[in-house]
C-alpha cells in the first residue's frame, strides 16, 4: 500500500516537477548562451561597464529569462484550469535580439553589428522550444562548450592603422574548440584623429579652448 501511495503522489507532483526542470534548464540555456556570446565576453573582460561587468552580465541573463513566462507559473495556471499554455504569447527572436542590443548599448556602451546578436537570439528561442518539449540535449551541448572554454579569453586586437579592421582571437590559438569569427564586430569606440594645429599669419600656433 505504501508503494502505491508513493507512486500516486509522484504522479500528482509530476507536472510541477517537470515544469521546474524545464525552467531550470531554460535559465541555464540563457545564461550559457550569453556567456558564450563573444561580444558580451569581450565587454566583460574589458569591463566596459560603469558597474561590475560580471554582475551586469548576471543581471542581463535574468532580464532575458524574464522576457518569457515561467514554465512553473504556466503549469500552475494549466493545473488550475484557468489558462492553457497557448494562451500566453511568447517573445520572438526579433524581440529578444532588440533586447540584447539594447542592454549591450545601455550597459556596456557597445554597438554589436556583426550578426551575432541575431544568432544568440535565435539560439535562445530554439532552446526555449526544446525545453518546452522536455528536450535538454541542446542545453547539455552548450554546457560542454562552456566547460571546454573555461580559462580562455577572447582577445580584441586593434591594428595600429585606424583604417584596418578590428580582430578577435583566443588566447589559445592551437585549440580547435575556440570561437572563430570571419569578421570582427565594431565593439571598440571609434578613435578620433587628433586635429592639426592652426597657424596664424605670424607662424605661431593658435591656442583653442576645448569644448566641454
C-alpha positions as CSV (number, residue, x, y, z in Angstrom):
1,X,0.0,0.0,0.0
2,X,2.8,2.3,0.9
3,X,4.4,1.9,-2.6
4,X,1.0,2.6,-4.3
5,X,0.6,5.8,-2.3
6,X,4.1,6.9,-3.1
7,X,3.5,6.2,-6.8
8,X,0.3,8.1,-6.7
9,X,2.0,11.2,-5.1
10,X,4.8,11.1,-7.6
11,X,2.2,11.2,-10.4
12,X,0.4,14.1,-8.8
13,X,3.6,16.1,-8.4
14,X,5.0,15.1,-11.8
15,X,3.7,18.2,-13.8
16,X,5.1,20.6,-11.2
17,X,8.4,18.7,-11.2
18,X,8.6,18.8,-15.0
19,X,7.9,22.5,-15.0
20,X,10.7,23.1,-12.6
21,X,13.1,21.1,-14.7
22,X,12.1,22.9,-17.8
23,X,12.5,26.3,-16.1
24,X,15.9,25.4,-14.6
25,X,17.2,24.2,-18.0
26,X,15.8,27.2,-19.8
27,X,17.5,29.6,-17.3
28,X,20.8,27.7,-17.8
29,X,20.3,27.8,-21.6
30,X,20.0,31.6,-21.5
31,X,23.0,32.0,-19.1
32,X,25.2,29.7,-21.2
33,X,24.2,31.4,-24.4
34,X,25.2,34.8,-23.1
35,X,28.4,33.5,-21.5
36,X,29.3,32.0,-24.9
37,X,28.5,35.2,-26.8
38,X,31.9,36.6,-27.8
39,X,30.7,40.3,-28.0
40,X,29.5,40.1,-24.4
41,X,32.6,38.2,-23.3
42,X,34.9,40.9,-24.6
43,X,32.8,43.6,-22.9
44,X,33.0,41.8,-19.6
45,X,36.7,41.0,-19.9
46,X,37.5,44.7,-20.6
47,X,35.0,45.9,-18.0
48,X,33.2,48.2,-20.4
49,X,30.5,49.0,-17.9
50,X,30.1,51.6,-15.3
51,X,29.2,48.9,-12.8
52,X,30.9,45.5,-12.2
53,X,30.8,43.9,-15.6
54,X,30.2,40.4,-14.4
55,X,27.4,41.5,-12.1
56,X,25.8,43.3,-15.0
57,X,26.1,40.1,-17.1
58,X,24.3,38.1,-14.4
59,X,21.5,40.7,-14.3
60,X,21.5,40.6,-18.1
61,X,20.8,36.8,-18.0
62,X,17.9,37.3,-15.6
63,X,16.5,40.1,-17.7
64,X,16.3,37.9,-20.8
65,X,14.8,35.0,-18.9
66,X,12.1,37.3,-17.6
67,X,11.0,38.1,-21.2
68,X,9.4,34.7,-21.2
69,X,6.6,33.3,-19.0
70,X,7.8,30.9,-16.3
71,X,7.2,27.3,-17.0
72,X,6.4,26.9,-13.3
73,X,3.8,29.6,-13.4
74,X,2.3,28.3,-16.6
75,X,2.0,24.8,-15.1
76,X,0.1,26.2,-12.1
77,X,-2.3,28.1,-14.4
78,X,-2.9,25.0,-16.5
79,X,-3.4,22.8,-13.5
80,X,-6.0,25.2,-12.1
81,X,-7.8,25.2,-15.4
82,X,-7.7,28.9,-15.7
83,X,-5.5,29.1,-18.8
84,X,-3.8,27.0,-21.4
85,X,-0.1,27.2,-22.4
86,X,-1.0,28.5,-25.9
87,X,-2.9,31.4,-24.2
88,X,0.4,33.0,-23.4
89,X,2.2,34.9,-26.1
90,X,6.0,34.4,-26.1
91,X,8.6,36.8,-27.5
92,X,10.0,36.0,-30.9
93,X,13.7,36.1,-32.0
94,X,13.4,39.7,-33.2
95,X,12.2,41.0,-29.9
96,X,14.9,39.1,-28.0
97,X,17.5,40.4,-30.3
98,X,16.3,44.0,-29.8
99,X,16.6,43.5,-26.0
100,X,20.1,42.0,-26.4
101,X,21.3,45.0,-28.4
102,X,19.6,47.5,-26.1
103,X,21.4,46.1,-23.0
104,X,24.7,45.9,-24.7
105,X,24.4,49.6,-25.7
106,X,23.0,50.8,-22.4
107,X,25.1,48.8,-20.0
108,X,28.4,48.3,-21.9
109,X,28.3,51.2,-24.5
110,X,28.8,48.6,-27.2
111,X,27.2,48.5,-30.6
112,X,27.1,45.0,-31.9
113,X,26.7,44.8,-35.7
114,X,28.3,41.5,-36.6
115,X,25.1,39.5,-36.7
116,X,26.0,37.5,-33.5
117,X,23.0,39.1,-31.6
118,X,20.7,37.5,-34.2
119,X,22.3,34.1,-33.8
120,X,22.2,34.3,-30.0
121,X,18.5,35.4,-30.0
122,X,17.6,32.5,-32.4
123,X,19.5,30.1,-30.2
124,X,17.6,31.2,-27.1
125,X,14.3,30.8,-28.9
126,X,15.3,27.3,-30.2
127,X,16.3,26.2,-26.7
128,X,13.1,27.6,-25.2
129,X,11.0,25.5,-27.6
130,X,13.2,22.4,-26.9
131,X,12.8,22.9,-23.1
132,X,9.0,23.1,-23.5
133,X,9.2,19.6,-25.2
134,X,11.5,18.3,-22.4
135,X,14.4,18.0,-24.8
136,X,17.5,19.2,-23.0
137,X,20.3,17.9,-25.3
138,X,20.9,21.4,-26.6
139,X,21.4,22.8,-23.1
140,X,23.8,19.9,-22.4
141,X,25.8,20.7,-25.6
142,X,26.1,24.4,-24.5
143,X,27.3,23.3,-21.1
144,X,30.0,21.2,-22.8
145,X,31.1,24.1,-24.9
146,X,31.2,26.3,-21.9
147,X,33.3,23.8,-19.9
148,X,35.7,23.4,-22.8
149,X,36.3,27.2,-23.0
150,X,36.9,27.8,-19.3
151,X,40.0,29.8,-18.6
152,X,40.3,31.0,-22.2
153,X,40.0,34.6,-23.2
154,X,38.8,36.3,-26.3
155,X,41.2,39.0,-27.2
156,X,40.2,42.1,-29.1
157,X,43.1,43.2,-31.2
158,X,43.2,46.7,-32.6
159,X,45.5,47.3,-35.6
160,X,47.9,50.3,-35.4
161,X,46.3,51.7,-38.5
162,X,42.8,53.2,-37.8
163,X,41.5,52.1,-41.2
164,X,42.3,48.5,-40.5
165,X,39.7,46.1,-39.1
166,X,39.5,45.0,-35.5
167,X,40.1,41.3,-35.0
168,X,39.3,38.6,-32.4
169,X,41.3,35.7,-31.3
170,X,41.5,33.4,-28.4
171,X,44.5,33.2,-26.1
172,X,45.0,29.6,-27.2
173,X,45.4,29.5,-31.0
174,X,46.1,25.8,-31.1
175,X,42.7,24.8,-29.6
176,X,40.2,23.9,-32.3
177,X,37.3,24.5,-29.9
178,X,38.0,28.2,-29.8
179,X,35.3,30.6,-31.1
180,X,36.3,31.6,-34.6
181,X,34.9,34.7,-36.4
182,X,35.4,35.7,-40.0
183,X,34.8,39.4,-39.3
184,X,35.1,41.3,-36.1
185,X,32.2,43.3,-34.7
186,X,32.6,47.1,-34.2
187,X,32.9,46.9,-30.4
188,X,35.7,49.4,-29.6
189,X,34.8,53.1,-29.7
190,X,36.0,54.7,-32.9
191,X,39.2,56.6,-32.3
192,X,39.2,60.2,-33.4
193,X,42.1,61.6,-35.3
194,X,44.0,64.4,-33.5
195,X,43.2,67.8,-35.2
196,X,46.0,69.5,-36.9
197,X,47.2,72.8,-35.2
198,X,46.1,76.1,-36.7
199,X,48.9,78.5,-37.6
200,X,48.4,82.3,-37.7
201,X,49.9,84.7,-40.2
202,X,53.0,85.2,-38.0
203,X,53.7,81.5,-37.9
204,X,52.6,80.9,-34.3
205,X,50.2,78.1,-33.4
206,X,46.8,79.2,-32.3
207,X,45.6,78.1,-28.9
208,X,42.0,76.9,-28.9
209,X,39.8,76.0,-25.9
210,X,38.5,72.5,-25.7
211,X,34.7,72.1,-25.9
212,X,33.0,70.5,-22.9
